[in-house]
Amino acid sequence: MTDRAPVPEELVRRIGAIINPLPEAYEEPAWTGTRWRVGQATIAHVFGGEDQLLRITFRAEPDEVMAFEHLGSPYFRVSWGRNVVGMLLDDHTDFAELAELLVDSYCVQAPQRLVDRVDRPAAG
């Protein structure tokens, strides 16, 4: 079995800087890599694959999952979990876009009382 790519600490810190300030969000080691949760719900999970590529998975609204599926690389749909999509992370990753996706993932997973505390741009 091939070893998984290690996730650079700087990448974990950068993602944590986006998610950790959200109400009641927290970071913890996952079975591989690092994940962020609110309550028992996973917001995002960053990990390295056996192919040595880095990935992050997160939640999206059902209609957005289909859109990500059709966008193709760097996005991908995972075969497990409900409304879970992923993104390959590399030197070309748009972290402003990723930040929006991670805040959206938080809002999909968090209770409404916490979502109401998140400052999000108005849609449209």
C-alpha positions as CSV (number, residue, x, y, z in Angstrom):
1,M,0.0,0.0,0.0
2,T,1.3,3.5,-0.9
3,D,1.6,6.1,1.8
4,R,-0.8,9.0,1.6
5,A,0.6,12.5,1.0
6,P,1.1,14.5,4.2
7,V,-1.0,17.6,4.5
8,P,1.4,20.6,5.0
9,E,0.8,22.3,8.4
10,E,0.6,25.7,6.6
11,L,-2.4,24.4,4.6
12,V,-4.1,23.2,7.8
13,R,-3.5,26.6,9.4
14,R,-4.9,28.4,6.3
15,I,-8.1,26.3,6.2
16,G,-8.4,26.6,10.0
17,A,-8.2,30.4,9.7
18,I,-11.4,30.2,7.6
19,I,-13.4,27.7,9.6
20,N,-12.2,28.0,13.3
21,P,-13.7,31.5,13.8
22,L,-17.2,30.3,12.8
23,P,-19.6,29.8,15.8
24,E,-18.8,26.5,17.7
25,A,-16.6,25.2,14.9
26,Y,-13.6,23.1,15.9
27,E,-10.7,21.3,14.4
28,E,-9.6,17.7,15.1
29,P,-7.4,15.0,13.7
30,A,-9.3,12.7,11.3
31,W,-8.6,9.1,10.3
32,T,-6.3,10.7,7.9
33,G,-5.6,14.4,7.7
34,T,-7.6,17.0,9.6
35,R,-11.3,17.7,9.8
36,W,-13.4,20.6,11.1
37,R,-16.8,20.1,12.7
38,V,-19.7,21.8,14.3
39,G,-21.3,19.5,16.8
40,Q,-20.9,16.0,15.4
41,A,-21.3,17.2,11.8
42,T,-18.2,17.5,9.5
43,I,-17.8,20.8,7.8
44,A,-14.6,19.9,5.9
45,H,-11.9,17.3,5.7
46,V,-8.4,17.9,4.2
47,F,-6.3,14.9,3.4
48,G,-3.6,13.5,1.1
49,G,-4.3,10.7,-1.2
50,E,-2.2,7.7,-2.1
51,D,-1.8,9.4,-5.5
52,Q,0.1,12.1,-3.5
53,L,-2.6,14.8,-4.4
54,L,-4.2,16.9,-1.6
55,R,-8.0,17.1,-1.4
56,I,-10.6,18.8,0.7
57,T,-14.2,17.6,1.0
58,F,-17.1,19.7,2.2
59,R,-20.9,19.9,2.1
60,A,-23.0,21.7,-0.5
61,E,-26.7,22.3,-1.1
62,P,-28.1,19.4,-3.3
63,D,-28.5,21.6,-6.4
64,E,-24.9,22.8,-6.1
65,V,-23.6,19.2,-5.8
66,M,-24.8,18.6,-9.4
67,A,-23.2,21.8,-10.6
68,F,-19.8,20.8,-9.0
69,E,-20.1,17.4,-10.7
70,H,-20.4,19.1,-14.1
71,L,-17.6,21.6,-13.5
72,G,-15.0,18.9,-13.4
73,S,-11.4,19.4,-12.2
74,P,-10.5,20.6,-9.6
75,Y,-14.0,19.6,-8.2
76,F,-15.2,16.0,-7.8
77,R,-18.1,14.2,-6.3
78,V,-17.5,11.6,-3.6
79,S,-19.3,8.3,-3.5
80,W,-20.1,8.5,0.2
81,G,-22.0,10.9,2.3
82,R,-24.9,13.1,1.5
83,N,-24.2,16.3,-0.4
84,V,-20.4,15.9,-0.2
85,V,-18.2,17.2,-2.9
86,G,-14.5,17.7,-3.0
87,M,-11.8,19.8,-4.5
88,L,-8.2,19.1,-5.4
89,L,-5.8,21.5,-3.7
90,D,-2.6,22.7,-5.5
91,D,-0.7,25.8,-6.3
92,H,-3.6,27.1,-8.3
93,T,-6.2,26.9,-5.7
94,D,-8.4,30.0,-5.4
95,F,-8.5,30.4,-1.6
96,A,-11.1,33.2,-1.8
97,E,-13.4,30.8,-3.6
98,L,-12.5,28.0,-1.2
99,A,-13.3,30.2,1.8
100,E,-16.8,30.9,0.4
101,L,-17.4,27.1,-0.1
102,L,-16.2,26.3,3.4
103,V,-18.5,28.9,5.0
104,D,-21.4,27.6,2.8
105,S,-20.5,24.0,4.1
106,Y,-20.6,25.3,7.6
107,C,-24.1,26.8,7.0
108,V,-25.3,23.5,5.5
109,Q,-24.1,21.5,8.6
110,A,-24.7,23.9,11.5
111,P,-27.9,24.4,13.4
112,Q,-29.9,27.4,12.2
113,R,-29.2,29.3,15.5
114,L,-25.5,29.2,14.6
115,V,-26.0,30.0,10.9
116,D,-27.9,33.1,11.9
117,R,-24.7,34.4,13.5
118,V,-22.6,34.1,10.3
119,D,-22.1,37.2,8.3
120,R,-22.7,36.1,4.7
121,P,-23.0,38.2,1.5
122,A,-26.6,38.4,0.2
123,A,-27.3,36.1,-2.7
124,G,-27.7,37.7,-6.1
